[in-house]
Amino acid sequence: MSRPRISSDDARQRIIHVADDLFRRLGYTKTTVADIAAELGMSPANVYRYFPSKSAINEALCHHALQESDVLLSKIASGQGPVDERLATLIRTLNRHNRERFMDETRIHEMVCVAMEENWRSVAAHIELVVRIVAGLLRDGMASGAFAPCEPDRMALTVVQACSCLFHPMSISECMRHGRDMDDMCERLIGFTLSALSNRELSRP
């Protein structure tokens, strides 16, 4: 009896899922396309039908992880509640999401390094979206009087850059490796950011 046919999208998702598991267990460098194919019970040539290289599989993983973040942050920004609380929740959520997604095992560090080096366009697009989301919150804050007047696009970039140690997987890895309390760092940077945004002198463009 022949096996039921699966769609191309389903096949791609199966490959991505198995690759993610192997990258975590074996490490990105040690995992081969042949390993992924064997885990799936198919030939390497069949994997190459859907992805031209191992790097392309990692790019798809990176893109999926960034999309998860984008959806989370957009939902927070468009939610209810005071704008300063939404901004604080956004910073806190992105830090925790990246810690859980990228740093739950040491082998993930290698995969993230490769993803950021080889797939910078996806990463850059994600950063630009985060800046746009924060700029939208700053506009809401100025309209409500919660934040002092500023040039929102420039100030949003400043906020994201100031909090980059909370967002960047490499910085997160270093902080965790040295035993720093990231929850405390996060809350202190949130407090600093909100104080700066409400200060009319500091918030000048």
C-alpha positions as CSV (number, residue, x, y, z in Angstrom):
1,M,0.0,0.0,0.0
2,S,1.5,3.4,-1.0
3,R,2.1,6.1,1.5
4,P,-0.3,9.0,1.5
5,R,1.1,12.1,-0.3
6,I,1.9,15.1,1.7
7,S,1.8,18.7,0.5
8,S,5.0,20.7,-0.1
9,D,4.2,23.0,2.8
10,D,3.8,20.0,5.1
11,A,7.0,18.5,3.9
12,R,8.9,21.7,4.5
13,Q,7.5,22.0,8.0
14,R,8.5,18.4,8.8
15,I,12.1,19.1,7.6
16,I,12.3,22.3,9.6
17,H,11.0,20.6,12.7
18,V,13.4,17.7,12.5
19,A,16.3,20.1,11.6
20,D,15.5,22.2,14.6
21,D,15.6,19.2,16.9
22,L,18.9,17.9,15.5
23,F,20.6,21.3,15.6
24,R,19.7,21.5,19.3
25,R,20.8,18.0,20.0
26,L,23.9,17.6,17.8
27,G,24.9,21.2,17.1
28,Y,24.5,23.0,13.8
29,T,28.0,22.2,12.4
30,K,27.8,18.5,13.2
31,T,24.3,18.0,11.7
32,T,24.3,17.1,8.0
33,V,21.5,17.1,5.5
34,A,21.9,13.3,5.5
35,D,21.2,13.3,9.2
36,I,18.0,15.2,8.7
37,A,17.0,13.0,5.8
38,A,17.6,9.8,7.8
39,E,15.6,11.1,10.7
40,L,12.7,11.7,8.3
41,G,13.1,8.4,6.6
42,M,13.8,10.0,3.2
43,S,16.8,10.5,0.9
44,P,19.0,13.6,1.1
45,A,18.0,14.3,-2.5
46,N,14.4,14.6,-1.3
47,V,15.4,17.1,1.3
48,Y,17.1,19.2,-1.4
49,R,13.9,19.3,-3.3
50,Y,12.5,21.6,-0.7
51,F,15.7,23.4,0.6
52,P,18.8,23.9,-1.6
53,S,21.2,23.8,1.4
54,K,21.5,23.3,5.2
55,S,21.9,27.1,5.4
56,A,18.5,27.5,3.8
57,I,16.9,25.3,6.4
58,N,18.5,27.4,9.2
59,E,17.3,30.5,7.4
60,A,13.7,29.2,7.5
61,L,14.1,28.4,11.2
62,C,15.5,31.9,11.9
63,H,12.6,33.5,9.9
64,H,10.0,31.4,11.8
65,A,11.5,32.4,15.2
66,L,11.5,36.1,14.2
67,Q,7.9,35.9,13.0
68,E,6.9,34.5,16.4
69,S,8.5,37.6,18.0
70,D,6.9,40.0,15.5
71,V,3.4,38.6,16.3
72,L,3.9,38.8,20.0
73,L,5.2,42.4,19.9
74,S,2.5,43.6,17.5
75,K,-0.2,42.1,19.8
76,I,1.3,43.8,22.9
77,A,1.6,47.2,21.1
78,S,-2.0,47.1,19.9
79,G,-3.4,46.0,23.2
80,Q,-5.2,47.8,25.9
81,G,-3.7,49.6,28.9
82,P,-1.4,52.5,29.6
83,V,1.3,53.0,26.9
84,D,4.1,52.9,29.4
85,E,3.0,49.5,30.7
86,R,2.7,48.3,27.1
87,L,6.2,49.4,26.3
88,A,7.5,47.8,29.5
89,T,5.7,44.5,28.6
90,L,7.1,44.7,25.1
91,I,10.7,45.0,26.3
92,R,10.2,42.3,28.9
93,T,8.5,39.9,26.5
94,L,11.2,40.2,23.8
95,N,13.9,39.5,26.3
96,R,12.2,36.4,27.7
97,H,11.2,35.2,24.3
98,N,14.8,35.4,23.0
99,R,16.1,33.8,26.2
100,E,13.7,30.8,25.9
101,R,13.9,30.4,22.1
102,F,17.7,30.8,21.6
103,M,19.4,30.1,24.9
104,D,17.7,27.0,26.4
105,E,20.6,24.8,25.3
106,T,24.3,25.7,24.6
107,R,24.2,24.3,21.1
108,I,21.6,26.8,20.1
109,H,24.2,29.5,20.4
110,E,26.0,28.1,17.4
111,M,22.9,28.0,15.3
112,V,22.1,31.6,16.2
113,C,25.6,32.8,15.3
114,V,25.2,31.2,11.9
115,A,21.7,32.5,11.4
116,M,22.7,36.1,12.2
117,E,25.8,35.9,10.0
118,E,24.2,34.3,7.0
119,N,20.6,35.6,7.2
120,W,21.2,39.2,8.2
121,R,18.4,40.5,5.9
122,S,15.8,38.6,8.0
123,V,17.3,39.9,11.2
124,A,17.6,43.5,9.9
125,A,13.9,43.4,8.8
126,H,12.9,42.2,12.3
127,I,14.9,45.0,14.0
128,E,13.3,47.6,11.7
129,L,9.9,46.2,12.6
130,V,10.7,46.4,16.4
131,V,11.8,50.1,15.9
132,R,8.5,50.9,14.1
133,I,6.4,49.2,16.8
134,V,8.2,51.2,19.5
135,A,7.9,54.4,17.5
136,G,4.1,53.8,17.4
137,L,4.0,53.4,21.1
138,L,6.0,56.6,21.5
139,R,3.4,58.5,19.4
140,D,0.6,57.1,21.5
141,G,2.6,58.2,24.6
142,M,3.0,61.7,23.4
143,A,-0.6,61.9,22.4
144,S,-1.7,60.8,25.9
145,G,0.9,63.0,27.7
146,A,2.7,60.0,29.2
147,F,5.8,60.7,27.2
148,A,7.5,64.0,26.6
149,P,7.6,65.3,23.0
150,C,10.3,63.8,20.9
151,E,11.1,62.7,17.3
152,P,9.5,59.2,17.6
153,D,11.4,57.4,14.9
154,R,14.8,58.5,16.2
155,M,13.9,58.0,19.8
156,A,12.5,54.5,19.1
157,L,15.9,53.6,17.5
158,T,17.6,54.9,20.6
159,V,15.3,52.8,22.9
160,V,16.0,49.6,20.9
161,Q,19.7,50.3,20.9
162,A,19.8,51.1,24.6
163,C,18.0,47.8,25.3
164,S,20.0,45.7,22.8
165,C,21.8,43.7,25.5
166,L,18.3,42.4,26.4
167,F,17.4,41.5,22.9
168,H,20.6,40.3,21.1
169,P,21.2,36.6,21.5
170,M,24.9,37.0,21.7
171,S,24.6,39.6,24.5
172,I,22.0,37.4,26.3
173,S,24.4,34.4,26.0
174,E,27.3,36.4,27.5
175,C,25.2,37.7,30.4
176,M,23.9,34.3,31.2
177,R,27.4,32.8,30.9
178,H,28.7,35.2,33.5
179,G,25.7,34.6,35.9
180,R,24.1,38.0,35.6
181,D,20.6,38.4,36.7
182,M,18.8,39.2,33.4
183,D,15.4,39.8,35.1
184,D,17.0,42.5,37.2
185,M,18.8,44.0,34.2
186,C,15.6,44.1,32.3
187,E,13.6,45.8,35.0
188,R,16.4,48.4,35.6
189,L,16.6,49.2,31.8
190,I,12.8,49.4,31.6
191,G,12.8,51.9,34.5
192,F,15.6,53.9,32.9
193,T,13.8,54.0,29.6
194,L,10.5,55.1,30.9
195,S,12.1,57.8,33.1
196,A,14.0,59.1,30.1
197,L,10.9,59.2,27.9
198,S,9.0,61.2,30.5
199,N,11.8,63.7,31.0
200,R,11.3,66.7,28.7
201,E,15.1,67.5,28.6
202,L,16.3,63.9,27.8
203,S,13.5,63.3,25.2
204,R,14.5,66.2,23.0
205,P,15.5,64.9,19.5
